[in-house]
């Protein structure tokens, strides 16, 4: 594939996607006018079909990586729990406005409070308060339909 940069020799290093990168830092690929994740495409080509509801995740945490043996398929929530556990290491214990927006966005997309709570590591009670605007009422989330919430919220 012309958009993949492989390491020299027999290294087990990442194969980096050199084509377009989507706003979430994944390699992007257009097939029949539809945008696809390059890593998903590579997984399907080299490993096999992706089961419905499954995401293709990176063992190496490099989103641009498309090396088949660095990829594994998991359910969306497994993927998010994994991402959240990594993220939590770099985040303040008190959650931020970004997290609050994330909670409301997920709720609007139909995710259950229990599921949001589990994935974001907060209590169901806290999630409900945020969704019902009993807390964080001041936060204007008019712009949260844009997918511009940073994936990693670094400490100040
Ligand atoms: Zn990799």
Boltz pocket constraint, residues with backbone or C-beta under 6 A from the ligand:
constraints:
  - pocket:
      binder: B
      contacts: [[A, 13], [A, 14], [A, 15], [A, 60], [A, 61], [A, 62], [A, 65], [A, 66], [A, 67], [A, 70]]
      max_distance: 6.0
